[in-house]
Amino acid sequence: MRRGGRLRRVLGCFGPERLCGEWWRGDQDTRDYYRLHTDDGAWLWVFRSAESGRWFRHGEWA
């Protein structure tokens, strides 16, 4: 994966954890969340949108 403009290797991955939108509000977006450990020591929380197939970084642990 690319992080901070540099290519990083994923050492470990936990997931997916699927979260769906609130059906009663008409939110149908489904996301698959993963926790990643990269070779620079970072722990990232990323998700993939099931509708678009795009990946996003949701957060980072120190």
PAZAPA-4460 file (N, C-alpha, C; in steps of 0.05 Angstrom, whole numbers, plus 32768, in hexadecimal, padded with zeros to 4 digits):
% residues 62
    n_x    n_y    n_z   ca_x   ca_y   ca_z    c_x    c_y    c_z   seq   type   mol
   8011   7FE9   8000   8000   8000   8000   8012   8019   8000     1      M     A
   8006   802F   7FF8   8015   8048   7FF7   800D   8059   800F     2      R     A
   8020   8062   801F   801B   8072   8037   802F   8088   8038     3      R     A
   8026   80A1   8039   8038   80B8   803B   8049   80BA   8022     4      G     A
   803E   80B2   800B   804D   80B4   7FF2   8062   809D   7FEE     5      G     A
   8064   808B   8001   8077   8075   8000   8068   805B   7FFF     6      R     A
   8074   8048   7FF1   8068   802D   7FF0   8070   801E   800A     7      L     A
   805B   8013   8017   805F   8004   8030   8054   7FE8   802D     8      R     A
   8061   7FD5   803B   8058   7FBA   803A   8046   7FB5   8052     9      R     A
   8031   7FA6   804E   801F   7F9F   8064   8029   7F85   8070    10      V     A
   802F   7F86   808A   803A   7F6F   8099   8024   7F5D   80A4    11      L     A
   800D   7F6A   80AB   7FF7   7F5B   80B7   7FDD   7F69   80B1    12      G     A
   7FC8   7F59   80B1   7FAD   7F64   80AB   7F99   7F55   80BC    13      C     A
   7F86   7F64   80C8   7F70   7F58   80D6   7F56   7F63   80CA    14      F     A
   7F44   7F51   80C4   7F2B   7F59   80B8   7F23   7F45   80A2    15      G     A
   7F0E   7F4A   8095   7EFE   7F63   8096   7EE9   7F63   80AC    16      P     A
   7EE1   7F7A   80B3   7ECA   7F7E   80C4   7EB6   7F8F   80B4    17      E     A
   7EA0   7F83   80AD   7E8D   7F91   809B   7E79   7FA2   80AB    18      R     A
   7E76   7FBB   80A3   7E63   7FCD   80AF   7E51   7FD7   8098    19      L     A
   7E37   7FD8   809E   7E24   7FE1   808A   7E16   7FFA   8094    20      C     A
   7E0C   8009   8080   7DFE   8022   8087   7DE4   801C   8095    21      G     A
   7DD8   8032   809E   7DBE   8030   80AD   7DA8   802E   8098    22      E     A
   7D9C   8017   8095   7D88   8012   8081   7D70   8024   8083    23      W     A
   7D68   802C   809D   7D51   803C   80A1   7D56   8059   8098    24      W     A
   7D6F   8061   8094   7D75   807C   808A   7D7C   807B   806C    25      R     A
   7D7A   8064   8060   7D80   8062   8043   7D9E   8060   803D    26      G     A
   7DAF   805D   8051   7DCC   805C   804D   7DD3   803E   8048    27      D     A
   7DD9   8038   802F   7DDE   801C   8027   7DFC   8017   8024    28      Q     A
   7E0D   802A   802A   7E2A   8026   8027   7E35   8011   803A    29      D     A
   7E42   7FFD   802F   7E4E   7FE7   803F   7E6C   7FEB   803E    30      T     A
   7E79   7FE8   8055   7E96   7FEB   8057   7EA2   7FD3   8064    31      R     A
   7EB9   7FCA   8059   7EC9   7FB5   8066   7EE2   7FC2   8072    32      D     A
   7EE4   7FC0   808D   7EFA   7FCD   809B   7F10   7FB8   80A1    33      Y     A
   7F29   7FC2   80A0   7F41   7FB1   80A5   7F54   7FC1   80B7    34      Y     A
   7F63   7FB2   80C8   7F79   7FBE   80D7   7F93   7FB4   80CB    35      R     A
   7FA4   7FC6   80C2   7FBD   7FBE   80B5   7FD5   7FC6   80C5    36      L     A
   7FEA   7FB6   80C4   8003   7FBC   80D1   8017   7FBE   80BA    37      H     A
   8025   7FD5   80B7   8037   7FD9   80A1   8054   7FD7   80AA    38      T     A
   8066   7FD5   8097   8083   7FD1   809D   8090   7FE9   80AA    39      D     A
   8083   8000   80AB   808E   8017   80B9   8084   8019   80D6    40      D     A
   8075   8004   80DF   806C   8003   80FA   8050   800E   80FF    41      G     A
   8043   8019   80EA   8029   8025   80ED   8013   8010   80EE    42      A     A
   7FFE   8017   80FD   7FE5   8008   80FD   7FD0   8019   80F1    43      W     A
   7FC4   8010   80DC   7FB0   8020   80CE   7F95   8012   80CE    44      L     A
   7F80   8023   80CE   7F65   8019   80CB   7F5B   8022   80B0    45      W     A
   7F56   8010   809E   7F4E   8016   8083   7F34   8008   807D    46      V     A
   7F26   8013   8069   7F0D   8006   8060   7F0B   8007   8042    47      F     A
   7EFB   7FF4   8038   7EF5   7FF3   801B   7ED7   7FF6   8018    48      R     A
   7ECF   8009   8008   7EB3   800D   8002   7EA9   7FF7   7FEF    49      S     A
   7E95   7FE8   7FF7   7E8B   7FD2   7FE6   7E7E   7FDD   7FCC    50      A     A
   7E73   7FF5   7FCD   7E66   8000   7FB6   7E79   800A   7FA1    51      E     A
   7E8E   8019   7FA9   7EA1   8024   7F96   7EBA   8013   7F92    52      S     A
   7EC1   8002   7FA6   7ED9   7FF2   7FA5   7EF2   8001   7FAC    53      G     A
   7EEF   801B   7FB5   7F06   802B   7FBC   7F0E   8027   7FD9    54      R     A
   7F28   802B   7FDF   7F34   8028   7FF9   7F38   8043   8006    55      W     A
   7F34   8045   8020   7F37   805E   802F   7F45   8058   804A    56      F     A
   7F56   806B   8053   7F61   8069   806E   7F4E   8076   8081    57      R     A
   7F46   8068   8096   7F33   8073   80A9   7F42   807E   80C1    58      H     A
   7F58   8071   80C9   7F66   807B   80E1   7F81   806D   80E3    59      G     A
   7F90   8076   80F8   7FAB   806C   80FD   7FB0   806B   811B    60      E     A
   7FBD   8056   8125   7FC5   8054   8141   7FE3   805A   8143    61      W     A
   7FEB   8066   8159   8007   806C   815D   8017   8054   8165    62      A     A
***
